[in-house]
Amino acid sequence: MEYYTKRNTSTEAIAVAKIELGIQSIKKGTRTCDEVGSNLEFFFDRLKDINPRMYDDLFMKYCIARLEAEKKEIKEIHS
C-alpha cells in the first residue's frame, strides 16, 4: 500500500482555478452571471492582492464572458 501526500496548493492557484471554473460556467450557461459574480468576488479580491497582472487578465476574460452571456439573453428576449 502506497501512501500519498496531499499536495500543497497556493492561494493563487485556488483562486485562479475557481475563477476559471466560474468563467466556464457562464460560457456554458449552467449558471447566471449574478450567481457567478457574487461567488467569485472573494477570489478576485484575493488574486488582486497576490498577482495583479493575473487578476487583470482573468477579470477581462470574466467581463467578456459576462457580456456575451447578457447579449445572448437579450437576443432570446427580442426574438
C-alpha positions in Angstrom: 0.0 0.0 0.0 1.4 3.4 -1.0 0.9 6.5 1.0 0.0 9.7 -0.9 0.6 13.1 0.5 -1.7 15.9 -0.2 -0.3 18.5 -2.5 0.1 22.0 -1.1 -1.8 24.3 -3.3 -1.3 28.0 -3.1 -3.9 30.6 -2.6 -3.2 31.9 -6.0 -3.7 28.5 -7.7 -7.0 28.0 -5.9 -8.3 31.5 -6.8 -7.3 31.0 -10.5 -9.0 27.6 -10.6 -12.2 28.9 -9.1 -12.3 31.9 -11.4 -11.7 29.8 -14.5 -14.5 27.4 -13.5 -16.8 30.4 -13.0 -16.0 31.7 -16.4 -16.6 28.3 -18.0 -20.0 28.0 -16.3 -21.0 31.4 -17.7 -20.0 30.4 -21.2 -21.8 27.1 -20.9 -24.9 28.7 -19.5 -25.1 26.5 -16.4 -25.1 29.4 -14.0 -26.2 33.0 -14.3 -23.9 36.0 -14.3 -25.2 37.2 -11.0 -24.7 33.9 -9.2 -21.1 33.6 -10.5 -20.3 37.2 -9.8 -21.3 37.0 -6.1 -19.3 33.8 -5.6 -16.2 35.0 -7.4 -15.9 38.4 -5.7 -13.8 36.9 -2.8 -11.4 35.1 -5.2 -11.0 38.2 -7.4 -10.1 40.3 -4.3 -7.6 37.7 -3.1 -6.0 37.4 -6.6 -5.8 41.2 -6.9 -3.6 41.4 -3.8 -1.4 38.4 -4.8 -0.9 38.8 -8.5 -2.4 42.0 -10.1 -1.4 41.0 -13.7 -3.2 37.7 -13.5 -6.2 39.5 -11.9 -6.3 41.9 -14.9 -6.2 39.0 -17.4 -8.9 36.9 -15.7 -11.1 39.9 -14.9 -11.0 40.8 -18.6 -12.0 37.2 -19.6 -14.8 37.3 -17.0 -16.1 40.6 -18.3 -16.1 39.3 -21.9 -17.9 36.1 -20.9 -20.5 38.0 -19.0 -21.1 40.5 -21.8 -21.5 37.6 -24.3 -24.0 35.9 -22.0 -26.0 39.0 -21.5 -26.0 39.7 -25.2 -27.4 36.1 -25.8 -30.1 36.7 -23.2 -31.2 39.9 -24.9 -31.4 38.2 -28.3 -33.6 35.5 -26.8 -35.9 38.1 -25.3 -36.3 40.0 -28.5 -36.7 37.0 -30.8 
